Amino acid sequence: MRHGVVETAADLLGALPPGEVPMPLRRFARFERRKRAKLAGQHIAALLEKDAGFRTSVAEPLRAAQPELAEAVEGGDVPPAADPVRVAMLGYLLRPSGWTDLVEAARAELERSATVSQEQDAERRVTALKEELAAARTARAAEFDKLRAELRTAKSEVTELRRKLHEARTKARTAQEHAAEVTGDAERELSAARERAAASDKELRKLRSRTERAEAAAEAVKRAAREGRNVDDVRLRMLLDVLQDASQGVRRELALPSTIGRPADAVGGMEPDTLTHRTLPGRALSDSDPQLLDRLLALPQVHLIVDGYNVTKTGYGELPLADQRNRLVSGLGGLAAQTRAEVTCVFDGAELDAPVAIAAPRGVRVKFSSPGQIADELIGELVRAEPPGRPVVVVSSDREVADAARRANARPCPSSLLLRRLGRS
């Protein structure tokens, strides 16, 4: 009853003109209805107890909703089928003669209804428990029958397993006996093999001794041959030096070229084209070099393509998206004015419901990807649209975007370098 009265009063506070709201409750009148009922509940209840006029004002919406019940409460003739809570609320607000009896009667009726409801719930729970017990007994009987059948099956399986175990033991005993025989044969063969190996080792040592003696004799023969050939080698080397000095003198006298043509040079045929290497601008600098972006922007007719959200979320991702776009585009305007480079900034527009209004500064082109298209795909189209040989720089820290730029002969650049460059401007 108290909760209903407080909620009715809270609804009334939102509908009253500001001048008619009681002074203690004016600071709650601007609250949302649920907040008013929650935060101003104690203040509303205290004012209802003291201010008869406020009680009458709160009772008016209830009287308008159920005029017959309000007249019955004021007349002291409450219908038996009336809602006890509603009767108690009207009795508390209208304060007819004997209103406390109406509140007490409502409380007794609610307690009686709660008791009846509890008894009905208890009967339903007892019925449900009886049904569960019967079902459990039936399930237990079925489970017992099932367990008996499983026990019979298990006994038969145990018997079968015992039989198989006996057969396995018999086979194992036979295998052990056979293994013992094989082991004896193997030991005898191993002993014979060891004897043959010892004889082979003895013969091998003899052969090695003979080989060493033969190698020593061959080395002695080679040494003697080298010593005998030394004098001839010295004479031949001296003659060659004389001939070489003479040929160089003749070449100087006749002013002959240092190289001559080869016979194969005179044979006709088509020469293959030399391979040219298409270098990317700034290839010699690493991606983390602070001078990379300055070197790239100094190239003639360079086109700077910026992955917008990748840059903004790297530098100032805590800002709203609109502020991120405006801050980046403004900085790119100053960069375009300083370097005279063509600048295109691409934002992801796949999830936008409508076109975004943005004021692009002079020299900066702003594009949003179409619905169903991501910014990475639009950047790839922009790179492929440029003619071969024009320097194109793609600013993004996304690995896939950077790899795609390299494959298209564009030079990728990390977002951190652009943020550092904009910070210096």
C-alpha positions as CSV (number, residue, x, y, z in Angstrom):
1,M,0.0,0.0,0.0
2,R,2.8,2.4,0.9
3,H,4.7,1.6,-2.3
4,G,1.5,2.3,-4.4
5,V,0.9,5.6,-2.6
6,V,4.4,6.8,-3.1
7,E,4.4,5.9,-6.8
8,T,1.1,7.7,-7.3
9,A,2.5,10.8,-5.6
10,A,5.7,10.5,-7.7
11,D,3.6,10.4,-10.9
12,L,1.6,13.5,-9.7
13,L,4.9,15.4,-9.0
14,G,5.8,15.2,-12.7
15,A,2.4,16.4,-13.8
16,L,1.9,19.4,-11.3
17,P,2.9,22.9,-12.4
18,P,6.2,24.0,-10.7
19,G,4.3,26.5,-8.5
20,E,2.0,23.8,-7.0
21,V,4.7,21.3,-6.1
22,P,5.3,21.3,-2.3
23,M,8.5,23.0,-1.3
24,P,10.2,19.9,0.2
25,L,9.6,17.9,-3.0
26,R,10.5,20.5,-5.7
27,R,14.1,19.3,-6.1
28,F,12.7,15.9,-7.0
29,A,10.1,17.1,-9.5
30,R,12.6,17.2,-12.4
31,F,13.7,13.6,-11.8
32,E,12.5,10.7,-14.0
33,R,9.5,8.9,-12.5
34,R,11.3,5.8,-11.3
35,K,14.0,8.0,-9.7
36,R,11.4,10.2,-8.0
37,A,9.7,7.1,-6.5
38,K,13.1,5.7,-5.4
39,L,15.0,8.7,-4.2
40,A,12.1,10.8,-2.8
41,G,10.1,7.9,-1.3
42,Q,10.8,8.8,2.3
43,H,10.2,12.5,1.8
44,I,6.9,11.8,0.0
45,A,5.7,9.5,2.7
46,A,6.6,12.0,5.4
47,L,4.8,14.9,3.6
48,L,1.7,12.7,3.0
49,E,1.5,12.0,6.7
50,K,1.6,15.7,7.6
51,D,0.0,17.6,4.6
52,A,-3.7,16.8,4.2
53,G,-3.9,19.0,1.1
54,F,-1.1,17.0,-0.6
55,R,-2.9,13.8,0.4
56,T,-6.1,15.0,-1.3
57,S,-4.2,16.0,-4.4
58,V,-2.6,12.5,-4.6
59,A,-6.0,10.8,-4.1
60,E,-7.6,12.7,-7.1
61,P,-6.0,10.4,-9.8
62,L,-7.2,7.3,-7.8
63,R,-10.7,8.9,-7.4
64,A,-10.8,9.7,-11.2
65,A,-9.7,6.1,-12.1
66,Q,-12.2,4.4,-9.7
67,P,-14.9,6.9,-8.6
68,E,-17.3,4.2,-7.4
69,L,-14.7,2.6,-5.2
70,A,-13.7,6.0,-3.8
71,E,-17.3,6.8,-2.9
72,A,-17.7,3.4,-1.2
73,V,-14.5,3.9,0.9
74,E,-15.7,7.4,1.9
75,G,-19.2,6.0,2.8
76,G,-17.7,3.1,4.7
77,D,-19.4,0.4,2.5
78,V,-16.5,-1.3,0.7
79,P,-17.5,-4.1,-1.8
80,P,-16.2,-7.5,-0.8
81,A,-14.6,-8.1,-4.2
82,A,-12.6,-4.8,-4.1
83,D,-8.8,-4.9,-4.3
84,P,-7.6,-4.7,-0.7
85,V,-4.5,-2.8,-1.6
86,R,-6.5,-0.2,-3.6
87,V,-9.0,0.1,-0.7
88,A,-6.1,0.6,1.7
89,M,-4.5,3.3,-0.5
90,L,-7.8,5.2,-0.8
91,G,-8.5,4.9,2.9
92,Y,-5.0,6.2,3.8
93,L,-5.3,9.2,1.4
94,L,-9.0,10.1,1.9
95,R,-8.9,9.4,5.7
96,P,-12.7,8.7,6.2
97,S,-14.0,7.7,9.5
98,G,-12.5,4.3,10.5
99,W,-9.8,4.4,7.8
100,T,-7.4,2.5,10.0
101,D,-9.9,-0.4,10.1
102,L,-9.8,-0.4,6.3
103,V,-6.1,-0.6,6.3
104,E,-6.1,-3.4,8.9
105,A,-8.8,-5.3,7.0
106,A,-6.7,-5.0,3.8
107,R,-3.7,-6.4,5.7
108,A,-5.8,-9.3,7.0
109,E,-7.2,-10.0,3.6
110,L,-3.7,-10.0,2.1
111,E,-2.4,-12.4,4.8
112,R,-5.4,-14.7,4.3
113,S,-4.8,-14.7,0.5
114,A,-1.2,-15.4,1.0
115,T,-2.0,-18.3,3.4
116,V,-4.5,-19.7,0.9
117,S,-2.0,-19.3,-1.9
118,Q,0.7,-21.0,0.2
119,E,-1.7,-23.9,1.0
120,Q,-2.5,-24.3,-2.7
121,D,1.2,-24.2,-3.5
122,A,1.8,-26.8,-0.8
123,E,-0.9,-29.1,-2.3
124,R,0.5,-28.7,-5.7
125,R,4.0,-29.5,-4.5
126,V,2.7,-32.6,-2.6
127,T,0.9,-33.8,-5.8
128,A,4.0,-33.2,-7.9
129,L,6.2,-35.0,-5.4
130,K,3.7,-38.0,-5.4
131,E,3.9,-38.1,-9.2
132,E,7.7,-37.8,-9.0
133,L,7.8,-40.6,-6.5
134,A,5.6,-42.9,-8.6
135,A,7.8,-42.1,-11.7
136,A,10.9,-42.8,-9.6
137,R,9.6,-46.1,-8.5
138,T,8.7,-47.1,-12.1
139,A,12.1,-45.9,-13.3
140,R,13.8,-47.8,-10.4
141,A,12.0,-51.0,-11.4
142,A,13.0,-50.6,-15.0
143,E,16.6,-49.8,-14.0
144,F,16.6,-52.8,-11.7
145,D,15.5,-55.0,-14.6
146,K,18.1,-53.4,-16.8
147,L,20.9,-54.0,-14.2
148,R,19.9,-57.7,-13.9
149,A,20.2,-58.1,-17.7
150,E,23.5,-56.3,-17.6
151,L,24.7,-58.6,-14.7
152,R,23.8,-61.7,-16.7
153,T,25.6,-60.3,-19.7
154,A,28.6,-59.4,-17.6
155,K,28.8,-62.9,-16.1
156,S,28.8,-64.4,-19.6
157,E,31.5,-62.0,-20.7
158,V,33.6,-62.9,-17.6
159,T,33.3,-66.6,-18.5
160,E,34.3,-65.9,-22.1
161,L,37.2,-63.8,-20.9
162,R,38.4,-66.5,-18.6
163,R,38.4,-68.9,-21.4
164,K,40.4,-66.5,-23.6
165,L,42.8,-65.9,-20.7
166,H,43.5,-69.6,-20.4
167,E,44.2,-69.8,-24.2
168,A,46.4,-66.8,-24.0
169,R,48.4,-68.2,-21.1
170,T,48.9,-71.5,-23.1
171,K,50.0,-69.6,-26.2
172,A,52.4,-67.4,-24.0
173,R,54.0,-70.5,-22.5
174,T,54.5,-72.0,-26.0
175,A,55.9,-68.7,-27.2
176,Q,58.3,-68.5,-24.2
177,E,59.6,-72.0,-25.0
178,H,60.1,-71.1,-28.6
179,A,61.8,-67.9,-27.6
180,A,64.2,-69.8,-25.4
181,E,65.1,-72.1,-28.3
182,V,65.6,-69.1,-30.6
183,T,67.7,-67.4,-28.0
184,G,70.0,-70.4,-27.7
185,D,70.4,-70.6,-31.5
186,A,71.1,-66.8,-31.6
187,E,73.8,-67.1,-28.9
188,R,75.5,-69.9,-30.7
189,E,75.4,-67.9,-34.0
190,L,76.7,-64.8,-32.1
191,S,79.6,-66.7,-30.7
192,A,80.5,-68.0,-34.2
193,A,80.2,-64.5,-35.6
194,R,82.5,-63.1,-32.9
195,E,85.1,-65.7,-33.8
196,R,84.8,-64.8,-37.5
197,A,85.0,-61.1,-36.6
198,A,88.2,-61.6,-34.6
199,A,89.8,-63.5,-37.5
200,S,88.7,-60.7,-39.8
201,D,90.2,-58.0,-37.5
202,K,93.5,-59.9,-37.5
203,E,93.5,-60.1,-41.3
204,L,92.5,-56.4,-41.5
205,R,95.4,-55.3,-39.3
206,K,97.8,-57.2,-41.6
207,L,96.3,-55.5,-44.6
208,R,96.6,-52.1,-43.0
209,S,100.2,-52.7,-42.1
210,R,100.9,-53.6,-45.8
211,T,99.0,-50.6,-47.0
212,E,101.0,-48.2,-44.7
213,R,104.2,-49.7,-46.0
214,A,103.1,-49.3,-49.6
215,E,102.0,-45.7,-49.0
216,A,105.3,-44.8,-47.3
217,A,107.2,-46.3,-50.3
218,A,104.9,-44.3,-52.8
219,E,105.5,-41.1,-50.8
220,A,109.3,-41.6,-50.9
221,V,109.1,-42.1,-54.7
222,K,107.0,-38.9,-55.1
223,R,109.5,-36.9,-53.0
224,A,112.4,-38.1,-55.1
225,A,110.5,-37.2,-58.3
226,R,109.7,-33.7,-57.0
227,E,113.3,-33.1,-55.9
228,G,114.5,-34.1,-59.4
229,R,112.0,-31.9,-61.1
230,N,112.8,-28.7,-59.1
231,V,115.7,-27.7,-61.3
232,D,113.7,-28.0,-64.5
233,D,110.8,-26.1,-62.9
234,V,113.1,-23.2,-62.0
235,R,114.5,-23.0,-65.5
236,L,111.1,-23.1,-67.1
237,R,109.7,-20.4,-64.8
238,M,112.7,-18.2,-65.6
239,L,112.1,-18.6,-69.3
240,L,108.4,-17.8,-68.9
241,D,109.3,-14.6,-67.0
242,V,111.7,-13.5,-69.8
243,L,109.0,-14.1,-72.5
244,Q,106.3,-12.2,-70.5
245,D,108.6,-9.2,-70.0
246,A,109.5,-9.2,-73.7
247,S,105.8,-9.4,-74.7
248,Q,104.9,-6.5,-72.5
249,G,107.7,-4.4,-74.0
250,V,106.5,-5.2,-77.5
251,R,102.9,-4.3,-76.5
252,R,104.1,-0.9,-75.2
253,E,106.1,-0.3,-78.3
254,L,103.2,-1.0,-80.7
255,A,100.6,0.6,-78.4
256,L,98.4,-2.5,-78.5
257,P,95.1,-2.5,-76.6
258,S,95.0,-4.2,-73.3
259,T,92.2,-6.5,-74.4
260,I,91.3,-8.0,-77.7
261,G,88.1,-9.3,-79.1
262,R,87.0,-12.8,-78.8
263,P,86.0,-15.0,-81.7
264,A,82.5,-15.5,-80.3
265,D,82.0,-11.7,-80.4
266,A,82.0,-11.8,-84.2
267,V,79.0,-14.2,-84.4
268,G,75.7,-12.5,-85.1
269,G,72.6,-12.8,-83.0
270,M,70.1,-10.8,-81.0
271,E,71.2,-9.7,-77.5
272,P,68.7,-10.1,-74.7
273,D,67.2,-7.1,-73.0
274,T,68.7,-6.1,-69.7
275,L,66.5,-6.5,-66.7
276,T,65.5,-3.3,-65.0
277,H,64.7,-3.1,-61.3
278,R,61.7,-1.0,-60.4
279,T,62.8,0.5,-57.1
280,L,60.4,1.9,-54.5
281,P,61.0,5.4,-53.2
282,G,62.9,5.3,-50.0
283,R,63.8,1.7,-50.2
284,A,67.2,2.3,-48.6
285,L,65.6,3.6,-45.4
286,S,64.0,1.4,-42.8
287,D,60.3,1.8,-41.8
288,S,61.3,3.1,-38.4
289,D,63.7,5.8,-39.7
290,P,62.5,9.2,-38.6
291,Q,63.7,10.7,-41.9
292,L,61.7,8.3,-44.1
293,L,58.5,10.3,-44.4
294,D,60.4,13.6,-45.0
295,R,62.4,11.9,-47.8
296,L,59.3,10.5,-49.4
297,L,57.4,13.8,-49.2
298,A,60.3,15.5,-50.9
299,L,59.8,13.4,-54.1
300,P,58.3,15.2,-57.1
301,Q,54.6,14.6,-57.7
302,V,54.3,12.3,-54.7
303,H,50.8,11.0,-53.7
304,L,50.3,10.5,-50.0
305,I,47.4,8.0,-49.2
306,V,46.5,7.9,-45.5
307,D,44.6,5.0,-43.7
308,G,42.6,7.5,-41.6
309,Y,41.3,5.4,-38.7
310,N,44.5,3.4,-38.4
311,V,46.4,6.7,-37.8
312,T,43.8,8.3,-35.4
313,K,43.4,5.2,-33.3
314,T,47.2,4.9,-33.0
315,G,47.6,8.5,-31.9
316,Y,44.4,9.6,-30.2
317,G,41.9,6.7,-30.2
318,E,40.3,7.9,-27.0
319,L,38.5,10.8,-28.8
320,P,35.1,10.3,-30.6
321,L,35.3,9.3,-34.2
322,A,34.2,12.8,-35.4
323,D,36.9,14.5,-33.4
324,Q,39.5,12.0,-34.7
325,R,38.6,12.7,-38.3
326,N,38.6,16.5,-37.9
327,R,42.0,16.5,-36.1
328,L,43.7,14.3,-38.7
329,V,42.2,16.1,-41.7
330,S,43.2,19.5,-40.2
331,G,46.8,18.3,-39.7
332,L,47.0,16.9,-43.2
333,G,45.9,20.3,-44.6
334,G,48.9,21.9,-43.0
335,L,51.2,19.1,-44.3
336,A,49.8,19.5,-47.9
337,A,50.4,23.2,-47.7
338,Q,54.0,22.7,-46.6
339,T,55.0,19.9,-49.0
340,R,52.7,20.6,-52.0
341,A,52.1,16.8,-52.1
342,E,48.8,15.3,-53.2
343,V,47.1,14.0,-50.0
344,T,44.2,11.5,-49.9
345,C,42.7,10.4,-46.6
346,V,40.5,7.3,-46.6
347,F,38.1,6.4,-43.8
348,D,36.0,3.2,-43.3
349,G,32.4,4.0,-44.3
350,A,31.1,0.5,-44.5
351,E,29.0,0.8,-41.3
352,L,27.8,4.4,-41.8
353,D,24.1,4.9,-42.1
354,A,24.4,8.2,-44.0
355,P,27.1,10.4,-45.6
356,V,29.3,12.2,-43.1
357,A,29.7,16.0,-43.4
358,I,33.4,17.0,-43.1
359,A,35.2,20.2,-44.2
360,A,38.4,19.1,-46.0
361,P,41.1,21.8,-46.2
362,R,42.7,22.8,-49.5
363,G,44.9,20.1,-50.9
364,V,43.4,17.2,-49.0
365,R,41.0,14.7,-50.6
366,V,38.7,12.8,-48.1
367,K,37.1,9.6,-49.2
368,F,34.8,7.1,-47.3
369,S,34.6,3.5,-48.5
370,S,31.2,2.4,-50.0
371,P,28.7,0.2,-48.1
372,G,30.0,-3.4,-48.1
373,Q,33.6,-2.2,-48.8
374,I,36.4,-1.7,-46.2
375,A,38.9,1.1,-46.3
376,D,41.7,-1.4,-47.1
377,E,40.1,-2.2,-50.5
378,L,39.6,1.5,-51.4
379,I,43.3,2.2,-50.6
380,G,44.2,-0.6,-53.0
381,E,42.1,0.8,-55.7
382,L,43.7,4.3,-55.2
383,V,47.2,2.8,-55.5
384,R,46.4,0.7,-58.6
385,A,44.8,3.8,-60.3
386,E,48.2,5.7,-60.3
387,P,50.4,5.4,-63.4
388,P,53.6,3.3,-63.2
389,G,56.6,5.3,-62.1
390,R,54.7,7.9,-60.0
391,P,55.8,7.8,-56.3
392,V,53.0,6.7,-54.1
393,V,53.2,6.5,-50.2
394,V,50.7,4.6,-48.2
395,V,50.5,5.5,-44.4
396,S,49.2,2.6,-42.3
397,S,50.5,0.3,-39.6
398,D,48.2,-2.5,-40.8
399,R,50.5,-5.4,-42.1
400,E,48.0,-6.4,-44.8
401,V,47.7,-2.9,-46.2
402,A,51.5,-2.4,-46.1
403,D,52.1,-5.8,-48.0
404,A,49.5,-4.9,-50.6
405,A,51.2,-1.5,-51.1
406,R,54.6,-3.1,-51.7
407,R,53.1,-5.5,-54.2
408,A,51.6,-2.5,-56.1
409,N,55.0,-0.8,-56.2
410,A,54.0,1.8,-53.5
411,R,56.0,2.7,-50.5
412,P,54.4,1.9,-47.1
413,C,55.0,4.1,-44.1
414,P,54.0,3.5,-40.4
415,S,51.3,5.6,-38.8
416,S,53.7,6.6,-36.0
417,L,55.9,8.5,-38.5
418,L,53.0,10.6,-39.8
419,L,51.9,11.4,-36.2
420,R,55.4,12.5,-35.4
421,R,55.5,14.7,-38.5
422,L,52.2,16.3,-37.8
423,G,53.3,16.9,-34.2
424,R,56.3,19.0,-35.6
425,S,54.0,21.1,-37.8
